[in-house]
Amino acid sequence: MTLHECYRAFGGNLQEVLLRLPSDRLIIKLLRKFPEDPSFRQLTAALETGDLETAFRGAHSLKGLCMNLGFPLLQASSAALTEALRPGTPFREAEVAALLEKTRADYETVCGAIARLEI
C-alpha cells in the first residue's frame, strides 16, 4: 500500500498533511511510530480502572496526534470522547462506552492501514 492509499484507507487527506509536514519521508516515519504511542492504551487502561482524569488526558493526547497526522475519523471520535470525559462534565457510562468503541474501531482502522504501508 502506498502512502496515498494508506491515507485514503482511513479517510485522510495526504495533501493537507503535506502542508504541515514537509515530506513523505517524515510522514512515513511518524506514521510508523503512531501505533507505539501510549495515548490509546493509557485511555483504555484508565477507563478500566475508573481513572477519568487519566482517561481524559489519553483521549486529548490522541486527538492532538490525529489532528497533526491527518486522521480525521479518529480525530473526530477521540474528540467526542475527550469532551465526554472533560473534567466537570457529568460522567455517562453508556455514552463513554459507545464513544470508546467508535474510537477503538477508528484506531484499529488507522493502525491496520499503517501496518499495510509498503515503503
Secondary structure, DSSP 8 states (H G I E B T S, - for coil): --HHHHHHHTT--HHHHHHHSS-HHHHHHHHHHGGG-SHHHHHHHHHHHT-HHHHHHHHHHHHHHHHHHT-HHHHHHHHHHHHHHSTTS---HHHHHHHHHHHHHHHHHHHHHHHT---
